[in-house]
Amino acid sequence: MKKALTYLLLVCFALFFLMPIYVLLATGLKPLKEVGLSRMWSLPTEVSFSGFLKAFERLSPNLLNSFILVIPATLFSAIIGSINGYVLSKLKFRGSDLLFALVLFGMFIPYQSILFPMIQFLQNIGLYGSIWGLVLVHVVYGLPITTLIFRNYYSEVPTELIEAAGMDGAGIFKTYFKVLFPISLPGFVVVVIWQFTNVWNEFLFAVTVTNEPTKQPITVALVNLAGSQVVEWNVQMAGALLAALPTLIVYILLGKYFLRGLLAGSVKG
């Protein structure tokens, strides 16, 4: 009986959290004449893919921009965070704990407080208004959390492995690439999912740094998808689903490794 109630509760929670997806899908498949608040919960009487086709036609350039942004930003922040975690967990030096605390402090800096100096810096180096300027921003802003994840992960790796590699003549980077990197897959899975989702869904930096519609990622283009006089809600809903689809695919493919990666190394012995 207790098990049945648990499953019933889980089903109720699942249905509750899937309600927005249902509304998005049902509205996106309706022609414009069937769209309205009174028909929000009803299934389409006539299935139409015109909303999805129109949304994809208008969002496809920005969808490509998002991939150009999120792939290098995720990879660079993951690799640099992995090296930082290795150095701060296994190569203890004077001031390493203070340096780690300063890196973590970056997690608590609000986006809004650094917008103006960030824009001035990007203008000075010639990257303002470009996708690569946005890549640089997300790499730097992602380093605190990626460093934290990898430092915690590597702290559970036996120090004897590092010492043995040093005795065999391996340097700092050779030890990292030959010893730590091959066993870092769970940590990389967590970081990739985390960074991919954050960078893909981020809006403030995207709308601030990229000032031309042709260079904006999909989150900014989705806001601009609304018409000036008539809002085509079926197109809006279809666009929202298209924008959410890549992160959904990432969680479907790698989601089972996410919790495993978070817990990897959390119990010694």
Contacts in CASP RR format, 6 or more apart in sequence:
PFRMAT RR
TARGET T0000
AUTHOR 0000-0000-0000
METHOD contacts of the structure
MODEL  1
MKKALTYLLLVCFALFFLMPIYVLLATGLKPLKEVGLSRMWSLPTEVSFS
GFLKAFERLSPNLLNSFILVIPATLFSAIIGSINGYVLSKLKFRGSDLLF
ALVLFGMFIPYQSILFPMIQFLQNIGLYGSIWGLVLVHVVYGLPITTLIF
RNYYSEVPTELIEAAGMDGAGIFKTYFKVLFPISLPGFVVVVIWQFTNVW
NEFLFAVTVTNEPTKQPITVALVNLAGSQVVEWNVQMAGALLAALPTLIV
YILLGKYFLRGLLAGSVKG
21 241 0 8 1.000
23 40 0 8 1.000
23 41 0 8 1.000
23 237 0 8 1.000
24 237 0 8 1.000
24 238 0 8 1.000
24 240 0 8 1.000
24 241 0 8 1.000
25 237 0 8 1.000
25 241 0 8 1.000
26 40 0 8 1.000
26 41 0 8 1.000
26 42 0 8 1.000
26 43 0 8 1.000
26 44 0 8 1.000
27 35 0 8 1.000
27 40 0 8 1.000
27 233 0 8 1.000
27 234 0 8 1.000
27 237 0 8 1.000
28 51 0 8 1.000
28 52 0 8 1.000
28 233 0 8 1.000
28 234 0 8 1.000
28 235 0 8 1.000
28 237 0 8 1.000
28 238 0 8 1.000
28 241 0 8 1.000
29 44 0 8 1.000
29 47 0 8 1.000
29 48 0 8 1.000
29 49 0 8 1.000
29 52 0 8 1.000
29 234 0 8 1.000
30 39 0 8 1.000
30 44 0 8 1.000
30 46 0 8 1.000
30 48 0 8 1.000
30 234 0 8 1.000
31 44 0 8 1.000
31 46 0 8 1.000
31 48 0 8 1.000
31 50 0 8 1.000
31 234 0 8 1.000
32 50 0 8 1.000
32 232 0 8 1.000
32 233 0 8 1.000
32 234 0 8 1.000
34 44 0 8 1.000
34 45 0 8 1.000
34 46 0 8 1.000
35 232 0 8 1.000
35 233 0 8 1.000
35 234 0 8 1.000
36 233 0 8 1.000
48 234 0 8 1.000
50 234 0 8 1.000
51 232 0 8 1.000
51 234 0 8 1.000
51 235 0 8 1.000
51 238 0 8 1.000
52 238 0 8 1.000
52 239 0 8 1.000
52 241 0 8 1.000
52 242 0 8 1.000
54 232 0 8 1.000
54 235 0 8 1.000
54 238 0 8 1.000
55 225 0 8 1.000
55 235 0 8 1.000
55 236 0 8 1.000
55 238 0 8 1.000
55 239 0 8 1.000
55 242 0 8 1.000
56 238 0 8 1.000
56 239 0 8 1.000
56 242 0 8 1.000
58 221 0 8 1.000
58 225 0 8 1.000
58 235 0 8 1.000
59 218 0 8 1.000
59 221 0 8 1.000
59 222 0 8 1.000
59 225 0 8 1.000
59 239 0 8 1.000
59 242 0 8 1.000
59 243 0 8 1.000
61 214 0 8 1.000
61 221 0 8 1.000
62 216 0 8 1.000
62 217 0 8 1.000
62 218 0 8 1.000
62 220 0 8 1.000
62 221 0 8 1.000
63 218 0 8 1.000
63 242 0 8 1.000
63 243 0 8 1.000
65 131 0 8 1.000
65 210 0 8 1.000
65 215 0 8 1.000
65 216 0 8 1.000
65 217 0 8 1.000
65 218 0 8 1.000
66 200 0 8 1.000
66 217 0 8 1.000
66 218 0 8 1.000
66 219 0 8 1.000
66 246 0 8 1.000
67 246 0 8 1.000
68 131 0 8 1.000
69 131 0 8 1.000
69 134 0 8 1.000
69 135 0 8 1.000
69 138 0 8 1.000
69 199 0 8 1.000
69 217 0 8 1.000
70 196 0 8 1.000
70 199 0 8 1.000
70 200 0 8 1.000
72 135 0 8 1.000
72 139 0 8 1.000
73 134 0 8 1.000
73 135 0 8 1.000
73 138 0 8 1.000
73 139 0 8 1.000
73 195 0 8 1.000
73 199 0 8 1.000
74 191 0 8 1.000
74 192 0 8 1.000
74 195 0 8 1.000
74 196 0 8 1.000
74 199 0 8 1.000
76 135 0 8 1.000
76 139 0 8 1.000
77 138 0 8 1.000
77 139 0 8 1.000
77 142 0 8 1.000
77 143 0 8 1.000
77 146 0 8 1.000
77 191 0 8 1.000
77 195 0 8 1.000
78 146 0 8 1.000
78 188 0 8 1.000
78 191 0 8 1.000
78 192 0 8 1.000
78 195 0 8 1.000
80 139 0 8 1.000
80 143 0 8 1.000
80 146 0 8 1.000
81 143 0 8 1.000
81 146 0 8 1.000
81 147 0 8 1.000
81 150 0 8 1.000
81 191 0 8 1.000
82 146 0 8 1.000
82 150 0 8 1.000
82 180 0 8 1.000
82 181 0 8 1.000
82 184 0 8 1.000
82 188 0 8 1.000
82 191 0 8 1.000
83 176 0 8 1.000
84 103 0 8 1.000
84 143 0 8 1.000
84 146 0 8 1.000
84 147 0 8 1.000
84 150 0 8 1.000
84 151 0 8 1.000
85 147 0 8 1.000
85 150 0 8 1.000
85 151 0 8 1.000
85 153 0 8 1.000
85 154 0 8 1.000
86 150 0 8 1.000
86 154 0 8 1.000
86 176 0 8 1.000
86 180 0 8 1.000
87 96 0 8 1.000
87 172 0 8 1.000
88 96 0 8 1.000
88 99 0 8 1.000
88 100 0 8 1.000
88 103 0 8 1.000
88 147 0 8 1.000
88 151 0 8 1.000
89 150 0 8 1.000
89 151 0 8 1.000
89 152 0 8 1.000
89 154 0 8 1.000
89 155 0 8 1.000
89 157 0 8 1.000
90 154 0 8 1.000
90 157 0 8 1.000
90 159 0 8 1.000
90 162 0 8 1.000
90 180 0 8 1.000
91 172 0 8 1.000
100 147 0 8 1.000
100 151 0 8 1.000
103 143 0 8 1.000
103 144 0 8 1.000
103 147 0 8 1.000
104 144 0 8 1.000
104 147 0 8 1.000
104 148 0 8 1.000
105 144 0 8 1.000
106 141 0 8 1.000
106 144 0 8 1.000
107 144 0 8 1.000
107 145 0 8 1.000
107 148 0 8 1.000
111 204 0 8 1.000
111 205 0 8 1.000
112 204 0 8 1.000
115 204 0 8 1.000
115 208 0 8 1.000
118 137 0 8 1.000
118 209 0 8 1.000
119 128 0 8 1.000
119 208 0 8 1.000
119 209 0 8 1.000
122 128 0 8 1.000
122 129 0 8 1.000
122 133 0 8 1.000
122 136 0 8 1.000
122 137 0 8 1.000
122 209 0 8 1.000
127 133 0 8 1.000
127 136 0 8 1.000
128 209 0 8 1.000
128 211 0 8 1.000
129 209 0 8 1.000
129 210 0 8 1.000
129 211 0 8 1.000
129 212 0 8 1.000
129 215 0 8 1.000
130 209 0 8 1.000
130 210 0 8 1.000
130 215 0 8 1.000
131 210 0 8 1.000
131 215 0 8 1.000
131 217 0 8 1.000
133 209 0 8 1.000
134 205 0 8 1.000
134 206 0 8 1.000
134 209 0 8 1.000
134 210 0 8 1.000
134 217 0 8 1.000
137 205 0 8 1.000
137 209 0 8 1.000
138 195 0 8 1.000
138 198 0 8 1.000
138 199 0 8 1.000
138 202 0 8 1.000
138 205 0 8 1.000
141 205 0 8 1.000
142 195 0 8 1.000
142 198 0 8 1.000
145 194 0 8 1.000
145 195 0 8 1.000
146 191 0 8 1.000
146 194 0 8 1.000
146 195 0 8 1.000
149 187 0 8 1.000
149 190 0 8 1.000
149 191 0 8 1.000
149 194 0 8 1.000
150 184 0 8 1.000
150 187 0 8 1.000
150 191 0 8 1.000
153 184 0 8 1.000
153 186 0 8 1.000
153 187 0 8 1.000
153 264 0 8 1.000
153 265 0 8 1.000
154 180 0 8 1.000
156 265 0 8 1.000
156 266 0 8 1.000
156 268 0 8 1.000
157 180 0 8 1.000
157 183 0 8 1.000
161 179 0 8 1.000
162 175 0 8 1.000
162 179 0 8 1.000
162 180 0 8 1.000
165 171 0 8 1.000
165 174 0 8 1.000
165 175 0 8 1.000
165 178 0 8 1.000
165 179 0 8 1.000
166 175 0 8 1.000
170 178 0 8 1.000
170 179 0 8 1.000
186 257 0 8 1.000
186 260 0 8 1.000
186 261 0 8 1.000
186 264 0 8 1.000
187 261 0 8 1.000
187 264 0 8 1.000
189 254 0 8 1.000
189 257 0 8 1.000
189 258 0 8 1.000
189 260 0 8 1.000
189 261 0 8 1.000
190 258 0 8 1.000
190 261 0 8 1.000
190 262 0 8 1.000
192 250 0 8 1.000
192 254 0 8 1.000
193 250 0 8 1.000
193 251 0 8 1.000
193 254 0 8 1.000
193 255 0 8 1.000
193 258 0 8 1.000
196 247 0 8 1.000
196 250 0 8 1.000
197 247 0 8 1.000
197 250 0 8 1.000
197 251 0 8 1.000
200 217 0 8 1.000
200 218 0 8 1.000
200 219 0 8 1.000
200 246 0 8 1.000
200 247 0 8 1.000
201 219 0 8 1.000
201 247 0 8 1.000
202 219 0 8 1.000
203 219 0 8 1.000
203 220 0 8 1.000
203 223 0 8 1.000
206 216 0 8 1.000
206 217 0 8 1.000
206 219 0 8 1.000
206 220 0 8 1.000
207 216 0 8 1.000
207 220 0 8 1.000
207 223 0 8 1.000
210 216 0 8 1.000
210 217 0 8 1.000
210 220 0 8 1.000
213 221 0 8 1.000
213 224 0 8 1.000
218 242 0 8 1.000
218 243 0 8 1.000
219 243 0 8 1.000
222 236 0 8 1.000
222 239 0 8 1.000
222 240 0 8 1.000
222 243 0 8 1.000
225 235 0 8 1.000
225 236 0 8 1.000
225 239 0 8 1.000
226 236 0 8 1.000
251 258 0 8 1.000
END
